[in-house]
Amino acid sequence: MQFHVSTSSREPIYRQLAGQIREAVARGQLSAGDKLPTVRELSEELVVNPNTIARTYRELERDGVLHTRQGKGVFIAKPDNELTKTARNKKLHELLDRLLTDAVYLGFSEEEVLAQMVERLGQFQFAQQE
């Protein structure tokens, strides 16, 4: 998996990288158990301060996306569904409200938003219904 950062972006580098890792997991490009580069390897590859990479990894570990095995490295974590269905629904509604608010301000119609959503759904890996 190739990561990239833009120093001209307004978004901090650690957030750019965290977003790329999250998206790679959501798209199935990275799976539970996959090993990520070490802090040193990734900082050299991206020409970024190692503290920035460490911050990214810490944030993603705190959020349950990554886990560290002492002496072994940093790995993609198994999805954790500890949140109750109610809490998960609440979080999803918040995200959808933000997306839909932006779509309204960008001038999209309901049909355009729905068509784009359906088109993009196939690019992500969702949990199977039980």
C-alpha positions as CSV (number, residue, x, y, z in Angstrom):
1,M,0.0,0.0,0.0
2,Q,1.4,3.4,-1.0
3,F,0.7,6.3,1.2
4,H,1.2,9.9,0.2
5,V,1.0,13.3,1.9
6,S,0.7,16.8,0.7
7,T,2.6,19.5,2.6
8,S,0.5,22.2,0.8
9,S,-2.8,20.8,2.2
10,R,-4.5,22.6,5.1
11,E,-5.2,19.2,6.6
12,P,-2.4,18.1,9.0
13,I,-0.2,15.3,7.7
14,Y,-1.2,12.9,10.5
15,R,-4.8,13.3,9.6
16,Q,-4.1,12.8,5.9
17,L,-2.3,9.6,6.6
18,A,-5.0,8.4,9.2
19,G,-7.7,9.1,6.6
20,Q,-5.8,7.1,3.9
21,I,-5.4,4.1,6.3
22,R,-9.1,4.2,7.3
23,E,-10.2,4.4,3.7
24,A,-7.9,1.5,2.7
25,V,-9.5,-0.6,5.4
26,A,-13.0,0.4,4.3
27,R,-12.2,-0.4,0.7
28,G,-10.7,-3.8,1.5
29,Q,-7.2,-2.7,0.4
30,L,-6.0,-3.4,4.0
31,S,-7.4,-6.2,6.1
32,A,-7.3,-7.3,9.7
33,G,-3.8,-8.7,10.5
34,D,-2.0,-6.7,7.7
35,K,1.3,-5.3,8.9
36,L,2.0,-1.6,8.4
37,P,5.4,-0.1,7.8
38,T,7.3,0.8,11.0
39,V,7.3,4.4,12.1
40,R,10.9,4.8,10.8
41,E,10.2,3.1,7.4
42,L,7.1,5.3,6.7
43,S,8.7,8.5,7.9
44,E,11.7,7.9,5.6
45,E,9.4,6.9,2.7
46,L,7.2,10.0,3.1
47,V,10.0,12.3,4.3
48,V,8.0,13.2,7.4
49,N,9.0,13.5,11.0
50,P,8.7,10.1,12.8
51,N,6.7,11.8,15.5
52,T,4.0,12.5,12.9
53,I,3.8,8.9,11.9
54,A,3.8,7.8,15.6
55,R,0.9,10.3,16.3
56,T,-1.1,8.8,13.4
57,Y,-0.6,5.3,14.6
58,R,-1.5,6.2,18.2
59,E,-4.7,7.9,17.1
60,L,-5.7,4.9,15.0
61,E,-4.9,2.5,17.8
62,R,-7.0,4.6,20.2
63,D,-9.9,4.4,17.7
64,G,-9.5,0.6,17.3
65,V,-8.3,0.6,13.7
66,L,-4.7,-0.5,14.5
67,H,-3.1,-2.6,17.3
68,T,0.5,-2.8,18.2
69,R,2.3,-6.0,19.1
70,Q,5.3,-5.2,21.2
71,G,8.4,-6.2,19.2
72,K,6.4,-7.3,16.2
73,G,4.9,-4.1,14.7
74,V,1.7,-2.3,13.9
75,F,-1.2,-4.2,12.4
76,I,-4.7,-3.6,11.2
77,A,-7.1,-4.6,13.9
78,K,-10.2,-6.7,13.6
79,P,-13.4,-4.6,13.4
80,D,-14.7,-4.1,16.9
81,N,-18.5,-3.8,17.2
82,E,-18.5,-3.1,20.9
83,L,-20.8,-0.1,20.4
84,T,-24.5,-0.9,20.8
85,K,-26.7,-0.8,17.8
86,T,-28.3,2.4,19.1
87,A,-24.9,4.1,19.5
88,R,-23.7,3.0,16.0
89,N,-27.0,4.2,14.5
90,K,-26.6,7.6,16.2
91,K,-23.0,7.9,14.9
92,L,-24.1,7.0,11.4
93,H,-27.0,9.5,11.5
94,E,-24.5,12.3,12.5
95,L,-22.2,11.4,9.6
96,L,-25.1,11.3,7.1
97,D,-26.5,14.6,8.4
98,R,-23.1,16.2,7.7
99,L,-22.8,14.7,4.3
100,L,-26.4,15.7,3.3
101,T,-25.9,19.2,4.6
102,D,-22.8,19.6,2.4
103,A,-24.7,18.1,-0.6
104,V,-27.5,20.6,-0.1
105,Y,-25.1,23.5,0.0
106,L,-23.3,22.2,-3.1
107,G,-26.6,22.3,-4.9
108,F,-27.2,18.6,-5.5
109,S,-30.7,17.2,-5.9
110,E,-31.9,14.3,-3.8
111,E,-31.8,12.1,-6.9
112,E,-28.2,13.1,-7.7
113,V,-27.1,12.3,-4.1
114,L,-28.8,9.0,-4.1
115,A,-27.3,8.0,-7.5
116,Q,-23.8,9.0,-6.3
117,M,-24.3,7.0,-3.1
118,V,-25.4,3.9,-4.9
119,E,-22.5,4.2,-7.3
120,R,-19.9,4.5,-4.5
121,L,-21.4,1.8,-2.3
122,G,-19.8,-1.0,-4.4
123,Q,-16.3,0.4,-3.7
124,F,-16.5,-0.3,0.0
125,Q,-16.7,-3.5,2.1
126,F,-19.5,-3.5,4.5
127,A,-20.2,-6.0,7.3
128,Q,-22.6,-8.8,6.4
129,Q,-26.0,-8.8,7.9
130,E,-26.6,-11.3,10.6
